[in-house]
Amino acid sequence: MERAQNGDKEAFHALFDEIGPLITRFVRRRVFDRTEVDDVCQEALIAVFKSRHTYQLTRPFEPWLFAIVRNVIAAFLQRNRRHNRWHEPISEIPETWADDESSLAVELRDGLDQLSADQLEALKLTKVSGFSIADAAIRAGTSVGSMKVRVHRAYVSLKRSMQR
């Protein structure tokens, strides 16, 4: 690592050859999507390269290395969690509730009419106006937890009314 810090490209290639399998095993135990393991390993190696100046030669190498790899994995998992929250896979295409759009609009209007004023406000703030749950809660003068419950109950009510 000392030679790599000083710009020796061969030393850096040798270091990568040595730590690559260690990083791969470490990542495989923590990233369960096998298609992503190579990408996370590559990100980790890039992070090690970019952070090489932070390594102190008087300290052990592996704790420094695995701290970087853990940070890369944590960032990947956070990105993945955020992505999956909005893209939920479905196993089958939902059935069509109505033959034409006008009857679907009537069903939706009837479902919205069944919502409480708080639930309707929660849907308008979060889905129509696009506010986050926290911002919607502030605008409605309620807690974040209460806003989450209102939105959830509105979804459940709409789903139930449209499945009839």
Disulfide bonds with the S-S distance in Angstrom:
none
